[in-house]
Amino acid sequence: MTLQLTKKHSFDTVFDSQKVFRIILEAVSNPARVLNIAKAANKLFGDFPEILSLAMTLLDNETGFYIYGNYKNVSVESPVDTVLETAVEQLEKDIASLTLARKVEATAADFIFVCDPSSTKEAIEQAKCGTLIDPHKSATIVIQNDEELKCNLTLSGPGIDGVIKVFVSQAVKDALFYRDAQNYEYPEGIDLIFISKTGDLFAIPRLIKVVQ
Amino acid sequence: MNNNYNYAFLDEGSKREIRRSVLKAVAIPGYQVPFGSRELPIGRGWGTGGLQLTLSLIGPDDILKVIDQGSDESVNAVNIKKFVGLCTDIKTTKNTREATIIQTRHRIPEVPLRSNQILIFQVPIPEPLRVVEPREEITKKMHAEKDYSPIWLQLYESLVKYKKVTIPTEYPCMVEGRYVMNPSPIPKFDNPKLNKADCLYLFGAGREKKIYAIPPYTEVISLAFDDVPFERESFAGKICCLCGSKNTYLDEMFDAQTGEKFYQCSDTSYCQEVRQNVSK
């Protein structure tokens, strides 16, 4: 397979990757802390530069990825879906050509990118959760989400001093509900990263619990 | 900066693999994530695990401090600092408060670390169960099944033989009630600093090819029995001969001519800071 890369970007694979990684590390170490990667993401192209910057930072030929979008349900009558299909397909090609990561089945993917929150349930159900012996062989799910922050959540776990109350979108609340519905036996589990079009990013690792 | 090498020495593929392992390690506190430890221009066992973590994390905005047994000026610390400086041009410091990344061998600084600081440990033997089980595949299974009875037995045997737990360093601790972890060879004195800390702790074992982590505000409890609580080294009645501190970890010095014993802070930067504050 030969992929031609015709588009140009100014994302520095050494220094921008380092900056984005440190932001992700801070986010994973301090769950629910909102950080921003827009500065680095703006150096990339396409409709999902934030996801692409994460992929450029973490993916390479040793990793497999899968993208969830609406493109399997394309309706000719719906121009919105058609546009999304193009954008998601383009993202898939961009990740493959820029990082050399392999597109694999969702059940085998190390990284799952969800461009459309309506696919979150399927993504979480399909994601690999590792094993008790090798819990690190589990998926990280990156969910793009731009909905209004109207839900109140209380979270606790490592990285949080006691409990933290946060305002999140319905999509985030749903994602945590779907995750909990899987009843993973810790240390098995999945790690979630949420990202918005404005570059805002926060993480919910597997040990973070929703306090009822 | 030496431009014959990539920024921070490691190639970008190696950094990415280490970074992915770091993220998994933070997500599963206390779990040892395997990684492809790279060759470095220092020998394995001399801090290559910690160094690979430092090199994968460090960027132009960072300020690095390296300590060895609490000292900023030991051979290992000075050489690692020089090496990282040579391939990154970053600023280095001896001041704990100023540093963003601190690489350490065998101590946690006396100054409480902040949430924007990362402490990276050089770890010789990451597996706490190695003393009771030599086979890696078995220790992995024991961790999976949370089968820690042999390590409890080891503590119990120590109590029976010596009337106290005699493990001086690498004292095992339980992370978030799930994984028993080896906190690298820090003295027992430093174990309580791991519990519910503000900063991120990363542990790198280059020879054993393992990375593990303790995120901020994580429960880290040193193993102990209900009726025999965990006890750390006591320096009651002893003070640092340089700064007069009474509540720090002290190194014992011995004057062969006079036979006199005296004590000095192991954390040289802290000791110096106290002396400077006194002189002001």
Interface residues (C-beta under 8 A of the other chain):
Chain A: T13 V14 F15 S17 Q18 K19 F21 R22 I24 L25 V28 S29 N30 T57 L58 L59 D60 E62 T63 D110 T131 L132 I133 D134 P135 H136 S138 T140 P158 G159 I160 D161 G162 Y186 P187 G189 D191 P205 R206 L207
Chain B: N6 Y7 E12 G13 K15 R16 E17 R19 R20 S21 V22 L23 K24 A25 V26 A27 I28 P29 Y31 V33 P34 S56 L57 I58 G59 P60 S115 K140 K141 H143 A144 E145 E176 R178 Y179 K196 L200 P215 P216 Y217 T218 E219
